[in-house]
Amino acid sequence: MTHFVDRRLNPKGKSLGNRQRFLRRARTQIREAVQKSLKDAAVADIGKERKIKISAKGTKEPRFRLDPRASGERDFVLPGNKELMPGDTIDKPKTGSGQSGKEAADSGEGEDDFEFTMTQDEILDIFFEDLELPNLVRTTLKETPNKVWKRAGITTSGSPTQINLIRTMRNSFGRRLALKRPTKADIEALQDELDRLEQESPVNDEKISALKERLARANAKRKWVGFIDPIDVRFNAFTEQPVPTSQAVMFCLMDVSGSMGEREKDLAKRFYMLLHLFLKRRYKKVDVIFIRHTHDAQEVDEQEFFYSRQSGGTIVSTALDKMLEIQRERYATADWNIYAAQASDGYTQSGDARHCVDLLNTAIMPLCQYYAYIEILDEREMEVFASEDSGAELWRAYRTVAEEWPNFATKRIAKPADIFPVFHELFKKTEAAA
């Protein structure tokens, strides 16, 4: 028998099993605390350990207690006392005279919050657990390593836990029937006949001897023709089979033109860093394509996308053209779910917004599972453009696309604290998927 010993160190010297049970029990409170603690945090800090506070009520474990509504009369003595013996009488305490172990605070506050440290993996699991890529559908088996174990009939060897009792007993019955194994009833009938002959008078020794011989042969045959033989045993067979998985490609389009200041670029990078972390953690088969654009669009790697200081004029449609070019060359819609996230300040050359709308309506949106546009403003512009229908030319143009296509989303960001709520709103699970 194989024995597995888990020698992983428990975090901070605590019991790993108890910690996991606590996280499951208080998951709702922890999720709210994590979202609150990340509200004003930098995206780069999302994966770091952090202290989380929840109400102490959520840390209590269920236990059996005496019914407080009972009369207070007891016919037993609780263990551990040093003063009382069975049969002693105990005065019933006055209401409120018992010690609760806690004292009331003058300010009306209750117990202190329970504070503990969550690891990087626990933070990310909590933060991303209610997010998903919208409208993700099954595609082909191309480059999909996912496999599952499925039933594959019956086999003559396997694990004892996988014995197929019905098939085993069927084989056993057929073998016993073919070899004419005497049943228990046959043996009892021969024994009854032998007892009857031995009690008759005069005794017929010849018949008794023949009957004893038949009985010995029957008992011997029952021994060598066993009730269940190893050749009867059958096991459920399982085989590893590939299963369809969802392949997706995410196009990240970022405006780095001169109209995008350092603050705007920093907010856009924060959003894409969060998106990149989310995709890599939740999905095994997701390609991320980074496209930067000024008056010209280029496909770049992750390092250049986040840290290059390129600048120039602004023609947003070049990024959409580049996205279509890459999609036609490498990502067939029959095999891939196509997503796009675009970040811009909403300013482009005159007439280019109209061209962007035409590209989206005729070429891009029919291919996309989901398209998210994030417009980056300053706080003063956010107040001025309070209405959804007011804003820069690109925002107004994209609002017409959102009215036409339900899988097109538009959001605005003005400060770092807006990133997490907007990200959750864009990628929250739908009711059908949840």
Summary of the structure (lengths in Angstrom):
residues: 434
radius of gyration: 37.6
end to end distance: 40.7
largest distance: 128.2
contacts: 1091
relative contact order: 0.11
helix: 41%
strand: 17%
